Amino acid sequence: MFSAFGDLGALRAPLALGYAGLLAASIMPLPAAAQDAPATAVITSDEAKAALPDAERYRLEIENDGLNAQQRQDLGTMLIDTIGDAHFFGAIYAFLPEGSRQLSIHLRRQLHSMEAAEKSALADCDAERSEGDSECYRIGRIVPENWSDDDGSLLSHEATFAFSQNVDALEGPKIVARSRNTTAWAMWSGEDVRQRALDECNEAVEAGGFEPDCEIVIDDGA
């Protein structure tokens, strides 16, 4: 497996054109059929400060299946440039169009969980396939630098960064809501603001034309 490590704003490389076709860098919500991620356990803000990863570091993993070492290196270079400052959690799926030697690549990033990123990227990939094309398969993922599957996932890079930068300055109980299947989230502090956090998060989801699906993941009043 090829792994590249990123620092916010530090990794930039020319776009490698060895992989033509769609490089979908959108971070829109999952299709309804993919929306079945389990609910997340609620933790306090102090627990979150200890548990959340470094928001300024990420790891891009490129899997070995179907790619040689040079192809993995070239693909990693291309993706690092595309990822930019919006990274974990992300997944990369691809298929080989019939009669082609160039992969059609589909990237989703900035989701709050690995499960959501995987299902979203796979759904995008499957939606583009035609009869005769190969099946979609995962070729990579974007995770926090020192993250493992056993660590689970709580918030996207953007939400993690905002939380870590602001939590100590906020007064009163802290509440963070996240969408289970989109990039939306909201953070509030104070008494009796739980519903406000949920409403703000769900409003962001609905603004994109999707069903509200937000849940509280950080709650000092629980």
N, C-alpha and C positions, 0 to 999 in steps of 0.2 A: 504494500500500500504506500502510495506517495502521500506525504504530509507536508504542508506548508504552514508556517506560522505567521500570523499577521499582527501588526500594530496599527491602531487607527491612523489612517492617513500616511502610513510609512511605506506601504507596499503598492507600487505602481509598475506596470510592465506593459510593453506593447501588446496589442491584441494579436494573438496567434490565429491565423486563418486556416489552420489545418482541419478545423471542424466547422464546416459550413452548415447552413440551415438555421433553424430558429434557436436563438439563445434568449429564452424568455426570462427576463429579469424582473418581471412583475411580482408584486407581493399582495395580490388580491386574495380574498377569502377562498376557502375550499368550496367545491360544489357540494350540494346538499347530501349527495350519496356518500361523501367522505366524512361527514360530520358525526363522528362517534367516539371522540376521544374521551377517556374517563375523567371524572372530576378530580381536581387537585386538592390535597390536604391543605388546610389553612394554617399559616404560621404567623408569628409576631414579627414586628419590624426588627427587633434585636436578633431573632433567629434568622431572618432574611439577610441581615448584614453579614452574618457568619457563613451563611450557606451560598449566597449568590457568587458567581464567578467574577473575575476581573472583566469589566465591560470593555476594556480597551484592548483585549487580546482575544484572538480566535485561532482556530486550527481548521485548515481545509484538508480534507482527506479525499484522495482519489483512489478508487478501488482497482484491484489488479485485473478483474475479469474482463477479458476481451481486448485489453490494451497492453501494448508493450511499454517498456520503461520510457522511451522517448515520447510516445504518445501521452503517457501520464504526465510527464514533465511539461509538454506543450499545453495540454489541457489545463494543468494547474496554473500556468502562467496566464492563460487567457481568463480563467475564472477569477484569479486574484484581482485583475484589473476591473472586471465587471462587478465584483462584490463591493469594492470601495469601502465606504464607512457604514454599510448596512449589512450585517452579517448574521450571527447566530440568532435563531436556529434555522438552518437551511438544508435543502436536499437537492441533488442533481440527478435527474433521470434522463435516459436517452433511448432512442431506437434507431435502427438502420433502415432507411427507406429502401424499398425494392429497387434493385439495380444500381444502388449507390454505394460508394465506399466512404461516405461522409456521414457522421452521426447527426441526427437532429437532437439537440440538447435543450433540456427544460429545467430551469432553475427557479426555485422559490426560496426566499430568505426572509429573515426578520420575523419569523413566527415565534410564538411563546413556548413551543414544545417541539421536540424532534418528531413526535407522532404527527402533528399537524403539518409540519414541513414535508414529511415523507408522503403523506396522502395527497397533499396539494400538488406537489411536483409530479407524482404519478398520474393524478387525474389530468393535469395539463398535457402530459406526454400521451396518455391514452386517447385524449380528445383529438390529437393531431394525426394519429396513425391511420393508415389506409390498409385495405386488404392487400396482402402480399408483403407488407412491412414486417420487420422483426417485432417481437414483443418488447415492451418497455422494461428497462432494468435500471437499477440504481448504479450510478458510477461514482457518486461522491456525496459528501455531506459537509456542512459547516457547523462547527461546534465551538464552545469556549475552549481556550487553549489546554487547560488541564482537566477537562471534563471527561467522564466515562459514562457508559450507559447506566451504571448503577447509581449515578448521582441524580438522575431524574432531571426535570426541567421546570422552571417556574416562570421566567420572564424572558422576553426577547432582549437583544443587545440594547436597543433604544430605551426600553423600559428599565432595564438593569442600570444603565448609565444614569438616567434621570433619577432613579431611586437613590443610588449611591452618592450622587452629587447634592441631593436636597434633603435627605431624610433627617440629618442631624439638625438642620435649621428649622424644621417644621415643629410647631408646638402642638401638644395634645396627641391623642391616639392617631396612628397612621393607618390608612386604609388604601389598599391597591386592588383594583379590579382589572381583569384581563379577559379578552375574548378567547374562547377555546379554539376557534378556527380561523380567525383573522388576526391582523396585526394591531388591532385596537386595544387600548388600555387607558386607565385613569388613576390618578393618585390624589387623595384628599387627606387632610388632617383636621382634627377637632372632634368635638362631641357630636354624636348623632349624624355622621356624614356617610355612613355605610351606603344608604340608598342613593345618595348623590353620586358616589363613585360608580355604582352600578348603572345609574341612569346615564351618566356622561359617557361611560364606555359603550353602552348599548346604543346611544344616539350616534356614536361614531360608526358603529356597525351598520345601523339602519341607513345612515347617510350614503353608504355604498350600495344600498339596495338589497341588504341581506337580513335574515332573521336575527334578532338579538340573541346572543349566546354568552354574555359575560358572566363571570363568576368572581367572587372575592378570593384572593390568594394570600393576601397579607392583611391582618386585622388585629390591632392591639386591643380591641375590645371584646374579642371572642372569648 
